[in-house]
Amino acid sequence: MLTLNYFARYRETLNCDQEQLPWSAELNSVVAVRDLLLARGEAWQVLAEPRLMCARNQELCGLDEPLADGDEVAFFPPVTGG
């Protein structure tokens, strides 16, 4: 099982803060999970942003990060300060 967390405006846009996906060999990277989510339709296109930030097991990572059964993946928009 993979646990997915959505933060900030992603959570608001998707009206979802967390979900679980059954583990499969096809979901072997963060980009594979993101592609599956993008296929859900219009609202999910927010995850196609070029500066999308992600984490695996609470550590920042790139989209090419490999995944294993039991991992937690988080998606969040870029953080800005002022």
N, C-alpha and C positions, 0 to 999 in steps of 0.2 A: 504494500500500500504506500502511496505517496501522499503526503500532506501538503497542500498548497495554501499559501497565505497571500492576501492582497492588502496593500496598505495605501493610505492617503486617498488621493482622487481615484485610484484604481478601484479601491473598495467601494467608493461612492458610485462610480460609473457602472460597476458590475453588480452593485447591490449584493455583494458577497464578500465576507471577510476571510472565510476559510472553507475548503472542501477537501475531500479525499478522492483519489483516483486509484483504481486497482493497478498494481504493478504489472507491467508487461515488458518484454524485451525491446519492443519498439519505443518505449519511453526511457531510453538509455542516456538522455542528455537533457539539459534545461531547454535547449532549442527545440527538441522533439516535443516536449510538453507544451511549450509556447505555441508551436505550430498546431498542435491538437486543439488548443484553446482558441486560436485564431479562426479555426474552421467552424467554430460555433456561430459566427455571424457578426453583425454590425457592432454591437457594444464592445465585443471582445477585441476589436481592432485597436483599441487603446494600448494593447500590449505590443503592438507593432512599432511603437515609437523608437526612433533610432537610439535614444539615450536611456532606454529602459535599464533599470538596475535590478539585479537579482542576487539572491543568496541561496546557498545550499547549506543546510544544517547550521544556520545563523552565521555563516561566513560569506562575505561578498565573493562573487564569482562571475565568470563570463558565461555567455550562452552556450559555449562549448563544454561546459562542466559536465562530466559524466555523473550519472545517477544510479543509485542502487535501491532495491526494495527497502522501505522504511525511512527513506530520506524525506526531509522537509525542504520545500522550495518556497521562497518568498519573492514577490514581484513588487517593486515600488518605484515611483517616479524619481527623477534626479532631485537631490536635495540642494536648495539654494539658501544662501544666508544673506544677511544684510545688516 
